[in-house]
Amino acid sequence: MRPKGLLITIDGPAGAGKSTIAKKLAARLGYLYLDTGAMYRSVALAAKEKGLSFEDEERLALLAQKLDLRLKPSENGVKVILEGKDVSQAIRTPEIDRLSSLVARIPGVRKALAARQKELGKDGGIVAEGRDMGSFVFPDADLKFFLTASPEERARRRLLQLEKAGHKADYETILKEIIARDERDRKREIAPLVVPEGAIVIDTSEKGPEEVLEIILARVKEKLHA
């Protein structure tokens, strides 16, 4: 075990429940919650505000390297501070969701953010959530989990999430976007979406957050007492 606790990764496709579970797990363990999706969303938001082309990979990679971006613990899991401004809500729109998928496929952006993520997780005591945490960023993590669910269930969850946040959304459109994003994530050049070696796979399609959390906590306790 690392000096300050376990390094735990939770990977999986969009809508599988990673964020919800990672936040709850980090809170229960008193660990830092590393929301890597928020980092990609922040790059997308900054690029949009600066008027950058999402085809300009070189400038987007440079932006990811130099961006003033901080993740601070909060009651809701994490507060995202971009260039000194709280953008926790601004990065959660359907538009930024789509744009973040575009920047995430750029090798230079992934390398820049992975370097930041590795620095944050080097001492353990962290729950890192994303799509390549256990496979690319932290291949030597103490515990790896991969959450999945059917595209239809993930689309239903995303629809409810957007409606709750006050955004207009259409189920069929969301389903198509999820399927398309899965395809992009699996085929991207660097750190594609895969089940990490040694990961514990959990299908959340018919499981509630608390049930999934208890399954993971049982594994964590085994590891801590091994």
RAQUI-V915535 format. One record per backbone hydrogen bond with DSSP energy under -0.5 kcal/mol. NH is the residue of the N-H (numbers start at 1). CO is the residue of the C=O. If there is no record, write none. Layout:
# RAQUI-V915535
((NH;CO) (NH;CO))
This chain:
# RAQUI-V915535
((2;5) (4;123) (5;2) (8;6) (8;126) (9;143) (10;128) (11;145) (12;130) (13;147) (16;13) (21;17) (22;18) (23;19) (24;20) (25;21) (26;22) (27;23) (28;24) (29;25) (30;26) (31;26) (32;125) (34;32) (34;127) (35;33) (36;34) (36;129) (39;35) (40;36) (41;37) (42;38) (43;39) (44;40) (45;41) (46;42) (47;43) (48;44) (49;45) (50;46) (51;47) (51;48) (52;47) (56;53) (57;55) (60;56) (61;57) (62;58) (63;59) (64;60) (65;61) (66;62) (67;63) (69;67) (70;81) (72;70) (72;79) (77;74) (79;72) (81;70) (81;79) (82;80) (82;85) (83;68) (83;81) (85;82) (87;80) (87;85) (91;87) (92;89) (93;90) (97;93) (98;94) (99;95) (100;96) (101;97) (102;98) (103;99) (104;100) (105;101) (105;102) (106;103) (107;105) (109;106) (110;106) (111;107) (112;108) (113;109) (114;110) (115;111) (116;112) (117;113) (118;114) (119;115) (120;116) (121;117) (122;118) (122;119) (124;121) (125;6) (126;6) (127;32) (128;8) (128;126) (129;34) (129;127) (130;10) (136;132) (137;132) (138;133) (141;138) (142;7) (143;7) (145;9) (146;200) (147;11) (148;202) (154;150) (155;151) (156;152) (157;153) (158;154) (159;155) (160;156) (161;157) (162;158) (163;159) (164;160) (165;161) (166;163) (167;162) (174;170) (175;171) (176;172) (177;173) (178;174) (179;175) (180;176) (181;177) (182;178) (183;179) (184;180) (185;181) (186;182) (187;183) (188;184) (193;185) (194;131) (194;192) (196;194) (199;196) (200;144) (201;199) (202;146) (204;148) (204;202) (207;204) (212;208) (213;209) (214;210) (215;211) (216;212) (217;213) (218;214) (219;215) (220;216) (221;217) (222;218) (223;219) (224;220) (225;221) (226;223))
